[in-house]
Amino acid sequence: MKQKNKIIMFKGFPTSGKSSNARELTYILDNTNKKAVWINQDELVDKTSFKKKVIDVQSSNLLSKKI
């Protein structure tokens, strides 16, 4: 049975620790043999490119890498 991917999104005020928490969660999941990807929305141009990156990750083997 194929396992379905899950998406966890962090939302909050600037400087509230979203990126730090996402990075740490990715590290923890990787160390417990769970496949994880961290997509930093701040490094992408706009919402459309972010959504495209999420779809690309879901349909590929990019798991366990920082995007």
C-alpha positions in Angstrom: 0.0 0.0 0.0 1.4 3.4 -1.0 1.7 5.8 1.8 0.1 9.2 1.2 2.3 12.3 1.6 1.4 14.8 4.3 1.9 18.5 4.1 2.7 20.5 7.3 2.6 24.3 6.9 3.8 26.8 9.4 2.0 30.1 9.5 2.6 33.1 11.7 4.0 36.6 12.2 7.5 37.6 10.9 10.3 36.5 13.2 8.1 34.1 15.1 10.3 31.1 14.4 8.5 29.4 11.5 11.6 28.7 9.5 13.5 27.5 12.5 10.8 25.2 13.5 10.3 23.8 10.0 14.1 23.2 9.7 14.1 21.4 13.1 11.1 19.3 12.2 12.7 18.2 9.0 15.8 17.2 10.9 13.8 15.2 13.4 11.8 13.4 10.8 14.9 12.6 8.7 16.5 11.1 11.9 13.5 8.9 12.5 13.6 7.4 9.0 10.7 9.5 7.8 11.1 11.3 4.5 10.8 15.0 4.8 11.2 18.1 2.6 11.5 21.7 3.7 10.3 24.2 1.1 11.2 27.7 2.2 8.5 29.9 0.7 10.7 33.0 1.3 13.2 31.8 -1.3 10.5 31.4 -4.0 9.2 34.3 -6.2 5.5 34.1 -5.5 2.6 31.9 -4.4 2.3 30.2 -7.8 6.0 29.1 -7.8 5.5 27.8 -4.2 2.4 25.7 -5.2 4.3 24.4 -8.2 7.3 23.3 -6.0 4.9 21.5 -3.7 3.4 19.6 -6.6 6.9 18.8 -8.0 8.0 17.4 -4.6 4.9 15.3 -4.3 5.3 13.7 -7.7 9.0 13.1 -7.5 11.8 11.6 -5.3 13.0 14.9 -3.9 12.3 13.8 -0.4 15.0 14.2 2.3 16.5 17.3 0.6 16.1 21.0 1.3 14.4 22.7 -1.6 
